Amino acid sequence: KTNIEAIGGTIEVESETGIGTVCRLRIPLTLAIVPALTVECAGDRYAIPQISLQELVSLDAEKAANAVEEVGGAQVYRLRGELLPLVRLTDVLGLASERHDGHVVIAVLRSEGRRFGLVVDRVINTEEIVVKAVGGQLKAIGLYS
């Protein structure tokens, strides 16, 4: 009950002896349930909307050493002949990767018409998550949602 009320929802319970119980759960429309890929980066979990996910690529250390190139000072991965720019989630968040074995996990994403590879430490699972608009303090940051 506390969690539902914390997001602005309500729970109503009506019970009649010998007839039954009716429970009404109301969740604000500002929430959405979205299928997502959960990943780990620097020990923390993050969710990537599956609508943006095109595929996952897992490269062992040897293959990664040969397949990840540097072009114009930026890392790229050649995926079926196409150069895919790589963005390391640890770099974006200013964190240190916990992965030191050379293994590279790439989530191939399409956002705003552009395709890129997001390098994460590991893939955890796919699940449905509840998305709620962030408060005013975090909205100004622009990095988190």
GROMACS elastic network, one bead per residue, 0.5 to 0.9 nm:
[ bonds ]
;  ai    aj funct       b0    kb
    1     4     6  0.52524   500
    1     5     6  0.62142   500
    1     6     6  0.85365   500
    1     9     6  0.89656   500
    1    10     6  0.77410   500
    1    11     6  0.67693   500
    2     5     6  0.52102   500
    2     6     6  0.60137   500
    2     7     6  0.89068   500
    3     7     6  0.66791   500
    3     8     6  0.89595   500
    3     9     6  0.85809   500
    4     7     6  0.55611   500
    4     8     6  0.66628   500
    4     9     6  0.50867   500
    4    10     6  0.62696   500
    4    11     6  0.74828   500
    4    25     6  0.83653   500
    4    26     6  0.82870   500
    4    27     6  0.73012   500
    5    10     6  0.57105   500
    5    11     6  0.80017   500
    5    27     6  0.88887   500
    6     9     6  0.72259   500
    7    27     6  0.77114   500
    7    28     6  0.75775   500
    7    31     6  0.86999   500
    7   132     6  0.83742   500
    8    26     6  0.87601   500
    8    27     6  0.70516   500
    8    28     6  0.63328   500
    9    25     6  0.74634   500
    9    26     6  0.52575   500
    9    28     6  0.58533   500
   10    24     6  0.79247   500
   10    25     6  0.60100   500
   10    26     6  0.52094   500
   10    27     6  0.69219   500
   10    28     6  0.89715   500
   11    23     6  0.70402   500
   11    24     6  0.55882   500
   11    26     6  0.64130   500
   11    27     6  0.89755   500
   12    22     6  0.80138   500
   12    23     6  0.56755   500
   12    25     6  0.66394   500
   12    26     6  0.85204   500
   13    21     6  0.69994   500
   13    22     6  0.57450   500
   13    24     6  0.64335   500
   13    25     6  0.88845   500
   14    20     6  0.84832   500
   14    21     6  0.56325   500
   14    22     6  0.51614   500
   14    23     6  0.65225   500
   14    24     6  0.85544   500
   15    19     6  0.77920   500
   15    20     6  0.58636   500
   15    22     6  0.63046   500
   15    23     6  0.86106   500
   16    19     6  0.53950   500
   16    20     6  0.55662   500
   16    21     6  0.63685   500
   16    22     6  0.88643   500
   17    20     6  0.64860   500
   17    21     6  0.84062   500
   27    30     6  0.84112   500
   27    31     6  0.73469   500
   28    31     6  0.59797   500
   29    32     6  0.72729   500
   30   131     6  0.83613   500
   30   132     6  0.62854   500
   30   133     6  0.68759   500
   31   130     6  0.65067   500
   31   131     6  0.54946   500
   31   133     6  0.73283   500
   32   129     6  0.80965   500
   32   130     6  0.55779   500
   32   131     6  0.51271   500
   32   132     6  0.67665   500
   33   128     6  0.62159   500
   33   129     6  0.54621   500
   33   131     6  0.61594   500
   34    49     6  0.67776   500
   34    50     6  0.79826   500
   34    51     6  0.88692   500
   34   127     6  0.83511   500
   34   128     6  0.53701   500
   34   129     6  0.53993   500
   34   130     6  0.64016   500
   34   131     6  0.69949   500
   35    48     6  0.86446   500
   35    49     6  0.61985   500
   35    50     6  0.57773   500
   35    51     6  0.78783   500
   35   126     6  0.71697   500
   35   127     6  0.57397   500
   35   129     6  0.63108   500
   35   130     6  0.89540   500
   36    47     6  0.57883   500
   36    48     6  0.52852   500
   36    51     6  0.80213   500
   36    53     6  0.88481   500
   36   125     6  0.84896   500
   36   126     6  0.56375   500
   36   127     6  0.55418   500
   36   128     6  0.58412   500
   36   129     6  0.66113   500
   37    46     6  0.82743   500
   37    47     6  0.55427   500
   37    48     6  0.51112   500
   37    49     6  0.63826   500
   37    50     6  0.60426   500
   37    53     6  0.81862   500
   37   123     6  0.75705   500
   37   124     6  0.75872   500
   37   125     6  0.59347   500
   37   127     6  0.65160   500
   37   128     6  0.85697   500
   38    45     6  0.65887   500
   38    46     6  0.55815   500
   38    48     6  0.63168   500
   38    49     6  0.88073   500
   38   123     6  0.63526   500
   38   124     6  0.54128   500
   38   125     6  0.53350   500
   38   126     6  0.58999   500
   38   127     6  0.72793   500
   39    44     6  0.82959   500
   39    45     6  0.56610   500
   39    46     6  0.53641   500
   39    47     6  0.62780   500
   39    48     6  0.76750   500
   39   120     6  0.67932   500
   39   121     6  0.74493   500
   39   122     6  0.57488   500
   39   124     6  0.51120   500
   39   125     6  0.71882   500
   39   126     6  0.89308   500
   40    43     6  0.60143   500
   40    44     6  0.54595   500
   40    46     6  0.62007   500
   40    47     6  0.88117   500
   40   120     6  0.65134   500
   40   121     6  0.56368   500
   40   122     6  0.52734   500
   40   123     6  0.62689   500
   40   124     6  0.66870   500
   41    44     6  0.53891   500
   41    45     6  0.64829   500
   41    46     6  0.74882   500
   41    89     6  0.69976   500
   41    90     6  0.65141   500
   41    95     6  0.83070   500
   41    96     6  0.85453   500
   41    97     6  0.65325   500
   41    98     6  0.73647   500
   41    99     6  0.87151   500
   41   119     6  0.89784   500
   41   120     6  0.56311   500
   41   122     6  0.70184   500
   42    45     6  0.85233   500
   42    90     6  0.69146   500
   42    95     6  0.64388   500
   42    96     6  0.59812   500
   42    98     6  0.51685   500
   42    99     6  0.80228   500
   42   120     6  0.87682   500
   42   121     6  0.70805   500
   43    97     6  0.82638   500
   43    98     6  0.69680   500
   43   121     6  0.84661   500
   45   124     6  0.83849   500
   47    50     6  0.89330   500
   47   126     6  0.88726   500
   47   129     6  0.81570   500
   48    51     6  0.85656   500
   48    52     6  0.74782   500
   48    53     6  0.75076   500
   49    52     6  0.57676   500
   49    53     6  0.69213   500
   50    54     6  0.79917   500
   50   109     6  0.89864   500
   50   126     6  0.84182   500
   51    54     6  0.79822   500
   51   109     6  0.88781   500
   51   110     6  0.86358   500
   52   108     6  0.84428   500
   52   109     6  0.53065   500
   52   110     6  0.52458   500
   52   111     6  0.62253   500
   53    56     6  0.79894   500
   53   107     6  0.68278   500
   53   108     6  0.60345   500
   53   110     6  0.66199   500
   53   111     6  0.89928   500
   54   107     6  0.76867   500
   54   108     6  0.54895   500
   54   109     6  0.55394   500
   54   110     6  0.69318   500
   54   115     6  0.89825   500
   55   106     6  0.84553   500
   55   107     6  0.62210   500
   55   108     6  0.52254   500
   55   109     6  0.73982   500
   56   105     6  0.73706   500
   56   106     6  0.57954   500
   56   108     6  0.59277   500
   56   109     6  0.89670   500
   56   117     6  0.89776   500
   57   104     6  0.81425   500
   57   105     6  0.58722   500
   57   106     6  0.50188   500
   57   107     6  0.64762   500
   57   108     6  0.74419   500
   57   117     6  0.89924   500
   58    64     6  0.87715   500
   58   103     6  0.75141   500
   58   104     6  0.59517   500
   58   106     6  0.63348   500
   58   107     6  0.88132   500
   59    62     6  0.78677   500
   59    63     6  0.57070   500
   59    64     6  0.53137   500
   59    65     6  0.89762   500
   59    67     6  0.84879   500
   59   102     6  0.86694   500
   59   103     6  0.57699   500
   59   104     6  0.51177   500
   59   105     6  0.63484   500
   59   106     6  0.82282   500
   60    63     6  0.54355   500
   60    64     6  0.59516   500
   60    65     6  0.85716   500
   60   101     6  0.86843   500
   60   102     6  0.69186   500
   60   104     6  0.65180   500
   60   105     6  0.87291   500
   61    64     6  0.51266   500
   61    65     6  0.61447   500
   61    66     6  0.88679   500
   61   101     6  0.67358   500
   61   104     6  0.70934   500
   62    65     6  0.52891   500
   62    66     6  0.67132   500
   62    67     6  0.87560   500
   62   102     6  0.77514   500
   62   103     6  0.81753   500
   63    66     6  0.53062   500
   63    67     6  0.58813   500
   63    68     6  0.83402   500
   63   103     6  0.85617   500
   64    67     6  0.50230   500
   64    68     6  0.55980   500
   64    77     6  0.88578   500
   64   102     6  0.71630   500
   64   103     6  0.67894   500
   64   104     6  0.63519   500
   65    68     6  0.60965   500
   65    69     6  0.82759   500
   65   102     6  0.77750   500
   66    69     6  0.74597   500
   67    76     6  0.85118   500
   67    77     6  0.60331   500
   67    78     6  0.66335   500
   67    79     6  0.89061   500
   68    75     6  0.66166   500
   68    76     6  0.57784   500
   68    78     6  0.73005   500
   68    86     6  0.88237   500
   69    74     6  0.82491   500
   69    75     6  0.56264   500
   69    76     6  0.53294   500
   69    77     6  0.62102   500
   69    78     6  0.79710   500
   70    73     6  0.59326   500
   70    74     6  0.53700   500
   70    76     6  0.59863   500
   70    77     6  0.86250   500
   71    74     6  0.53883   500
   71    75     6  0.63168   500
   71    76     6  0.68017   500
   72    75     6  0.83546   500
   74    85     6  0.73440   500
   74    86     6  0.76380   500
   74    87     6  0.89290   500
   75    84     6  0.86337   500
   75    85     6  0.62510   500
   75    86     6  0.55626   500
   75    87     6  0.78554   500
   76    83     6  0.60493   500
   76    84     6  0.52591   500
   76    86     6  0.51961   500
   76    87     6  0.87503   500
   76   116     6  0.88841   500
   76   117     6  0.82784   500
   77    82     6  0.80681   500
   77    83     6  0.57293   500
   77    84     6  0.50890   500
   77    85     6  0.65522   500
   77    86     6  0.68477   500
   77   117     6  0.79487   500
   78    81     6  0.56307   500
   78    82     6  0.53835   500
   78    84     6  0.60076   500
   78    85     6  0.88497   500
   79    82     6  0.52045   500
   79    83     6  0.63447   500
   79    84     6  0.65523   500
   80    83     6  0.84587   500
   84   108     6  0.84629   500
   84   115     6  0.70288   500
   84   116     6  0.54379   500
   84   117     6  0.62924   500
   85   115     6  0.78493   500
   85   116     6  0.51374   500
   85   117     6  0.60634   500
   85   118     6  0.86720   500
   86   106     6  0.81524   500
   86   116     6  0.59815   500
   86   118     6  0.59149   500
   86   119     6  0.67342   500
   87    90     6  0.87270   500
   87    91     6  0.76511   500
   87    92     6  0.76248   500
   87   116     6  0.73301   500
   87   117     6  0.61025   500
   87   119     6  0.60292   500
   88    91     6  0.53082   500
   88    92     6  0.65387   500
   88    93     6  0.88417   500
   88   117     6  0.82990   500
   88   118     6  0.57936   500
   88   120     6  0.66472   500
   89    92     6  0.50963   500
   89    93     6  0.61896   500
   89    94     6  0.83540   500
   89    95     6  0.82536   500
   89    97     6  0.88258   500
   89   118     6  0.64047   500
   89   119     6  0.59732   500
   89   120     6  0.59634   500
   89   121     6  0.86222   500
   90    93     6  0.52410   500
   90    94     6  0.57597   500
   90    96     6  0.59478   500
   90    97     6  0.59483   500
   90   119     6  0.82207   500
   90   120     6  0.75331   500
   90   121     6  0.86222   500
   91    95     6  0.62710   500
   91    96     6  0.77435   500
   91    97     6  0.87201   500
   92    95     6  0.78844   500
   92   143     6  0.89002   500
   93    96     6  0.89660   500
   93   143     6  0.86065   500
   96    99     6  0.88846   500
   97   100     6  0.75809   500
   97   120     6  0.84619   500
   97   121     6  0.67902   500
   98   121     6  0.69322   500
   99   102     6  0.72663   500
   99   103     6  0.74933   500
   99   104     6  0.85505   500
   99   121     6  0.58450   500
   99   122     6  0.85136   500
  100   103     6  0.77057   500
  101   104     6  0.87437   500
  103   121     6  0.85694   500
  104   119     6  0.69057   500
  104   120     6  0.75667   500
  104   121     6  0.73637   500
  104   122     6  0.84571   500
  105   118     6  0.82350   500
  105   119     6  0.56628   500
  105   120     6  0.57074   500
  105   121     6  0.64800   500
  105   122     6  0.62846   500
  105   123     6  0.76891   500
  106   117     6  0.55568   500
  106   118     6  0.54139   500
  106   120     6  0.63856   500
  106   121     6  0.88980   500
  106   122     6  0.89110   500
  107   116     6  0.83228   500
  107   117     6  0.54877   500
  107   118     6  0.50625   500
  107   119     6  0.64084   500
  107   120     6  0.74596   500
  107   123     6  0.88235   500
  108   115     6  0.70932   500
  108   116     6  0.58394   500
  108   118     6  0.63493   500
  108   119     6  0.87700   500
  109   114     6  0.81280   500
  109   115     6  0.56351   500
  109   116     6  0.55453   500
  109   117     6  0.60712   500
  109   118     6  0.71142   500
  110   113     6  0.61955   500
  110   114     6  0.53723   500
  110   116     6  0.65544   500
  110   117     6  0.87987   500
  111   114     6  0.53460   500
  111   115     6  0.65384   500
  111   116     6  0.82579   500
  112   115     6  0.84981   500
  119   122     6  0.87674   500
  120   123     6  0.74541   500
  123   126     6  0.87495   500
  131   145     6  0.84969   500
  132   145     6  0.83621   500
  133   139     6  0.84717   500
  133   145     6  0.70951   500
  134   137     6  0.80233   500
  134   138     6  0.61205   500
  134   139     6  0.59544   500
  134   144     6  0.83119   500
  134   145     6  0.62393   500
  135   138     6  0.56752   500
  135   139     6  0.60980   500
  136   139     6  0.50548   500
  136   140     6  0.67036   500
  137   140     6  0.61139   500
  137   141     6  0.76663   500
  138   141     6  0.54202   500
  138   142     6  0.74163   500
  138   143     6  0.86087   500
  138   144     6  0.72509   500
  138   145     6  0.81354   500
  139   142     6  0.58259   500
  139   143     6  0.83702   500
  139   144     6  0.75975   500
  139   145     6  0.75414   500
  140   143     6  0.86615   500
  141   144     6  0.70058   500
  142   145     6  0.75689   500
